Amino acid sequence: MVNRAPSINGDTVNGRTVQIHITTHGSDWYWTVTAVMVVSTMIILGLGFTKPRTHRIFHYITAAITLVAAIAYFTMASNLGWTPINVEWRRSGDVAGVNRQIFYARYIDWFITTPLLLFDILLTAGLPWPTLLYTVLMDWIMVISGLIGALVQSTYKWGYYVFGCAALIQIAWTVVFIGRKHAYALGSDVHRTYLICGCWTMFLWLLYPICWGLCEGGNVISPDSEAVFYGILDILAKPVFGALLLWGHRNIDPGRMGLTIRDYEEGASTAAPGVAATRSGGRFSFAHRGHKEKAAEGTNGVGHTNGVNEPTPGATTGANGTTGTTQTPEQAV
């Protein structure tokens, strides 16, 4: 079957014709990556349905990553989602011309999927939400800086490149050092899964700035070669990453990472270890507790409120969990 997408959608956008653009070969490769992403999404969702609904969080996040990537690659394979930008350095050969095809669809993909990748990794380590949200903010700074730099034709694009690389360094620091300590405290299986997925992702992410410098930044390699470079990185960073992550999580209860999720079919007493269940108005809410709080609960490790949030005046609780009543002198009379 002949790929007619480049000729149907053409090389002209908003009255401007691009000179350095993908050919049918580049489009064919983009279609291949699209197929990989679609098949990966279906497999991940299928595997998710073999798990209880309360254990599918990592399946859903990972499937969302590959689904968004599939839409982005469908767009680029169709020769859509791009704009022509004048190059800073004019070269000869495959990159000869005044302007270059810049796929902004790629950055929309990254803006959505890279935070989800970080959620997959950092939730595995059970990192606090403030740390997770700050890391996602750094990720957005990295992606937006790359997009703005790609759309700038002057040498000022490298300033945005520096901003993006600085944000990437902060992300790598959180994943490699801070997250690793949290994962270690959750057990050897969680730590092993985190190390594999975290190091794999950070290694691949460090290659993206190199690709950007050769493509959007320096206009060194052709858009077809750009398609292959980014496509291989995205396959390794998304479907392959997803396979490693889900395999590592196959026997890990999400409750160990503080991800206690209730299903409507479950009873109220299914709180995971380290999570206290309190009743108020017929509903149960879950709150994380530290090691010191759990140690102070007593020998049976469970704190009782007798269904009441506030203690009864004059009531005391013994070490064995029994409740007694202290009488005042007036009450004794």
Secondary structure by P-SEA (a helix, b strand, c coil): cccccccccccccccccccccccaaaaaaaaaaaaaaaaaaaaaaaaaaaccccccaaaaaaaaaaaaaaaaaaaaaacccbbbbbbcccccccccccbbbbcaaaaaaaaccaaaaaaaaaaaacccaaaaaaaaaaaaaaaaaaaaaaaccccaaaaaaaaaaaaaaaaaaaaccaaaaaaaaacaaaaaaaaaaaaaaaaaaaaaaaaaaaccccccccaaaaaaaaaaaaaaacaaaaaaaaaaacccccccccccccccccccccccccbbbbbcccbbbbbbbcaaaaaacccccccccccccccccccccccccbbbbbbcccccc
